[in-house]
Amino acid sequence: MTFTKDIFESYRNTPVRMLEIGVYKGGSLDMWREYFGEDATIFGIDIDAECAAYATPPNQVRIGSQDDPHFLRSVTEEIGPLDIVLDDGSHIGRHQRASFDTLFPAVKEGGLYVIEDLHTSYWPVSHEGGYRRKGTAIEHVKTMIDDMHGWYHRKAITTPAKDQIGAIHIYDSMVVLEKRTIKRPTHTIAG
């Protein structure tokens, strides 16, 4: 099975709303348009103003930083509730965290938040990373796994949306978080 078939198939030919962080020359926006279909709303964001010229309508690009909560909120207000966020931006942990903290609340129930290129979490010089270095995206994901299971331990919870993370799928260099409200588990003895 392929990643897209498993994760994105249910969104094909629907009015999906997708935000991609990191546009570069716009090719991925066209790819997503072809994959999801004409009913999709596809926005990209990038810090490079030249990227806006690469958007093929009806795809749209907004210029701003992924670690600017005010900018991100203005984009989500324009698009509306999101089905998919794909973070392929700077790959710097603090930027990925700022984007997640701002955008995950804007993802619809049942939606997806995807972070690509997690391997950069291990690159110390260019991406402020390092093996088990605090503040990287990979360490944030590990914390989310612990926080998702916070019902079963007594440690501090640091993921504000921990009861909205229904599943965490980890692939080589990528994580997919499913937004689904989780209720406190109960224990029932039967028999």
N, C-alpha and C positions, 0 to 999 in steps of 0.2 A: 504494500500500500504506500501511496505517496503522501507527503505532508499535506499538499493542497486538497487532495481528495478526502482525506480524513477530516481536516479542519474547516475548510472553506466551502465544501460542496453544497451545503444547504443554503448558501447565500447566492448561488448562481441564478441569474435571471430573476432576481428580486430587486426591490428598491433599497438595496443595502446602502448604508452611509459609512464611508471609509475615510480615515485620515491617515496619510503616510507622512511620517517625519523623516525628512531627508530626501530631496527630490533629485539632486544633481542635474542631469540633463533631461529629465522627464520621461525617460523610456519606461520606467516601471509603472507610471500612471496609465500609459497607453496599454501596457500589458494587463493591468488590473481591469481596465475598461473592457478589453477583449474577453477576459475571463468571466467577469461578473455580468456583463451585458449592458445594454443601453439604459436600463432603468436605474442603474447605480449612480450614486452621488459620490464623486471621488475628489477629495481635496488633498493637496500636498502642502507642506511647509518647509521652508529652507531659509538659511541666513543669507544666502547669495542672491542678490536682487536679480541677477541675470536668469535665474531659474524660472522666473515668472514667464519669460518668453518661450520656454519649452513646453508649456501646458497646451495641449490640444483640446479645444472645447469639445464637450462640456466640462472636461476636467479643469480644475482651478488650483492655483498656487497662491499662497499668502506668504509674505516675507517677514520673518521674525525669528527669534531664538526659542529653541525648545526648552530652555531653562527660564523662560519669562512667563510666569503664571498669568499675568494680565493679558499678554498676547494670546496665549493658549485659550484662555476663557473667551476672548473676543472671537476666536475662530470657531469654537464650539457653539457659541451663541448664533453665529451665522449659519453653520451647518445643521445644527439641531442634534438631538441625541444620536450617539455613534453606535454602530454595530461592530466596527473593527477599528482599532488603532494599531498601526504598524510602526514601531520605532526603529528606523534605520538611519538615525541622525548621526550625532557626533561620536557615539559609542563611549562617551565619558560617563562614568558612574553617576556623578552628581547631576549631570544633565538628564540622564535616564531616570533618575529618582524624581527630579523636579517635574518631568513630563508625566511620569506615572501618578504622582500625588495629585496633579492637577487634572489629568485627563481620565483616569480610571473612574472617578465619580460621574463623568459624562457618558460613559459606556452604558448602553441599555442592559437590562436584565437579559441574560443569555448571550451577551456579546463577548467579544474576544479582545484581549490586549496582548500584542505580540512584540517581543523585544528580540531583535536580530543581533548577530555578531557578538555574542557573549564572550567569545574567546579574547576579545580586546581587554576584558577584565584582568587578564594575566599580563598585559603589556605595561611595564612600569613607566617607561619614559613618555611614550607618545599618548597614552590614554589614562594616566594617573592610576594604573592598575598594579597588580602584583598578586602572587599566590596568597590567598586568604586575606588580602588587604581589605580592611573595612572601607565601606563607601563605594565599592564596585557593584556593578549590576549583579554579578554572580553571587556575591555575598548577600545582596538584598533579596534575591530569589531564595537563597537558603533560609534567610530569616522569615520570609513569607511562608515557607513550608512549615517551619516551627510554629509560627503564629496561627497558621491555618489549623493546627492541631492544639491550639491553646486551651481547649477544653480539658485536655488530659495532662497538663503540667501546670506548675505554679510560677513560671517565669514571666517576666514583664513582656507584654505584647507591644510591639512597635509599629505594626502595620495597621494604619487606621481602618482600612477596609477589610480586615481579616475575616469578618463574617459575610463577606460578599465574594470571596474567592472560592468558587465551587470546585475547581480542578486546576492543577498545574501540570502541564505537559512539557517535559524537558527533552530537547533534541540537541544534537551537537551544535553548539553556538547559538541556540535559539530556545526561547521559552514562550509558551502560549498559556495565558491565564484566562480561564472562563469565568465570567461574572455571573454569579448565581447566589442569591441570598440563602445563607445556611442558617438553620435554626439549631439551637443548642441540642446536642444529642441527649437522648434519655435512655435509661437502662430498664429493660423490661424482662422479668423472669417468667418464662412460660413452662407449663408442664408439671 
